[in-house]
Amino acid sequence: MTLTETFNQPLRITVPLGERPSEIWIGAGLAENLQSLLDTAGFGQRRFLVSNPTVWKYYGEAIQHVCGNAEVILIPDGERHKTVQTVSRIYEALIRTEADRASSIVAVGGGVVGDTAGFAAATFLRGVTLAHVPTTLLAQVDSSIGGKVGVNHKLGKNLIGAFHQPTIVIIDPLLLETLPRREFRSGLYEIVKYGMIASRNLLDSLASNTKSIFARDPAVLLPIITESCRIKVDVVTKDERESGPRRVLNFGHTVGHALEAVTNYRRFRHGEAIAYGMLAATDLAVERGLMADRERQVLTKLIKKLGRLPKIDDLSQEQILETIRHDKKVVNGRLHFVMCPEIGTTSIVDDVTEDELLQTLKRLHIGKVENG
């Protein structure tokens, strides 16, 4: 089966979160209407566009053309710059230009821009209005939705952060045309995650439309992006601050975040690390008898079909385990680990031992034993 939906008009999804509802707009060409969408959403006249030089090279002129006199703040590109120091640069620009509580931040870029600018929006003057214009597939289906903002620490990913819901998220698949293939594929792995936790149809659609997906065909991308957004909105609506059900979105992230941290956020794109994390989670589930091997093979074959993952057998398994010990999903000394008994369902366990994790790393050839 494949996902099918007609997109003759932009689609709006409301995220009903009490007094702070968000709106997600999805449609080809929506970026051309950025200013009018911000006006309709109630944004004040003082708007700061936060982006990076890579994105700005492609889209800066067009976005400034539609946004009139919006002020621009550029931050360094790359996961290693998702730090408190970069947030401080945003603060400085806001303070020097006398931004106030009626000002707003519009994050134009991928997950790093969105998380960093979002954290600045959450904390500057105790919170200003935020909009996301995601320019990567991963940001369009995941990081721009749900209100999680934050930065990394040398000891772990996203350890410093807050919840700050965007007033509006504007998703335009035409912004993906300039995205490098590797970055695009990274987003596909995050969509695989949504399929694993909630929708076999989504996995089937990825598997059967791979060629059209990599061709960036909006007619194919739009329903896949929309389904991913709907899954995340459904989860976030039930649990905005990750006290329970929202934890299912961490499928693949325990080992994935550790791989990013031990390589100083330089080797992996986020989705690539999550792909390895999903393989580890399904390996653990199969070994525990929680998941049938045929279900695991669906994931394994799809990840392989999407493309080759970066080298991983030279990392230290002990460093990976040490990083997992500091993971924010450790509660009262117990690691909460998301597994999928079958595709479309989830289970959270809190009794995974370090020996189990080590055996999984060995079976998957993730890292090596020190002095081994």
Number of C-alpha atoms within 10 A of each C-alpha: 10 17 16 12 13 9 14 9 9 13 14 14 15 14 22 15 15 8 6 12 14 23 20 24 19 25 20 19 14 18 23 15 13 17 18 14 17 20 11 9 14 12 22 13 13 15 23 21 24 23 26 22 15 15 20 18 9 13 18 17 11 12 19 17 13 15 18 10 12 18 17 18 19 18 21 15 17 16 20 17 18 26 19 18 11 17 23 14 15 21 18 12 16 19 12 8 9 9 18 13 13 12 19 21 27 29 30 26 29 25 27 27 32 30 29 28 32 36 25 30 28 25 15 19 12 9 16 20 22 27 29 31 27 29 27 28 28 24 23 29 25 23 22 31 25 25 22 22 27 26 27 22 15 12 16 23 24 19 15 15 19 19 16 22 26 27 20 26 26 25 30 24 25 17 21 18 15 14 16 11 12 15 18 21 23 25 21 26 24 27 24 26 26 27 24 27 23 23 18 20 18 25 25 17 19 25 19 13 14 16 12 14 21 15 13 19 14 20 17 21 20 25 20 25 22 23 20 23 23 18 18 22 22 14 20 22 18 15 16 18 16 15 9 12 16 18 20 24 21 21 27 25 26 26 28 27 24 27 33 24 24 21 13 17 23 12 16 21 20 22 26 27 26 28 27 25 22 31 22 24 24 28 23 21 21 19 14 12 11 16 19 17 15 11 16 22 13 16 21 16 11 17 22 11 12 17 12 11 17 12 11 17 15 11 18 19 22 14 19 25 20 15 21 24 18 16 22 15 18 15 10 6 10 14 22 19 23 24 28 25 20 21 22 17 15 19 16 17 12 14 11 14 10 14 10 14 20 18 15 19 24 15 11 14 14 23 20 19 16 10 5 5
